Amino acid sequence: MPEKRPVTSRKRITGPSTPSRRLERNRDRSRLAVPGDDQIRKAIASDPDAAPIADDDWFRRAKIVLPEPKKAVSIRLDRDVMDWFQRQGKGYQTRINAVLRAYVQGQPPVAGRR
């Protein structure tokens, strides 16, 4: 039969809530207040890294560019290489493609070849 432990009282770690602690918590919450639209616009305008706001003219000139479809291929890879990529999770084929692309881009151009 398992041994029974005596019940002991647990001490409060945070201490009792006092008016000063409540005031302090409320001050902390006020810093989390949601900024208004004007504050957001001013922050964007003062941020040198913010992209300009796109207007109607920009949307009229914008062109949708779809990526080229991938070509389905069958290649033989070492089991440990394939296992490593698959262990990285969903999107492992995209990562294999990225590694191959980085290799190709790092090679000098070959004249007369595509």
C-alpha positions, 0 to 999 in steps of 0.5 A: 500500500502506498505511503500517505503524505501529510497535507501541508499548507502552501505558502502564497508566493506572490503575497496578498493583493494590496492597493499599491500592487493593484495600482502597479498592475494597472499602470503596466496594463496602461502601457499595453493600450492599443494605439489609435489610427493617428498614432499608427500613421505618425509612427509609420511616417516617422519610420525610415524603413516603412514602405510607402503606402500603395495608392490606387495608381500603384494597384492599377500598374501592378502585375501578378507574377506567378511562379513557374510550375515545378517539374516532377522528377524522380532522382535517387538519393542516399537514404541518410540524406533523404531521411535528414531532409524528411526529419526537418518536417513539412516542406522537405522537397522545397528545401532540397530544391533550395539546396540544389538551386544554391549549388547551381547559382554558385557555379560558373556559367557554362557557355552554350548550355541551358 
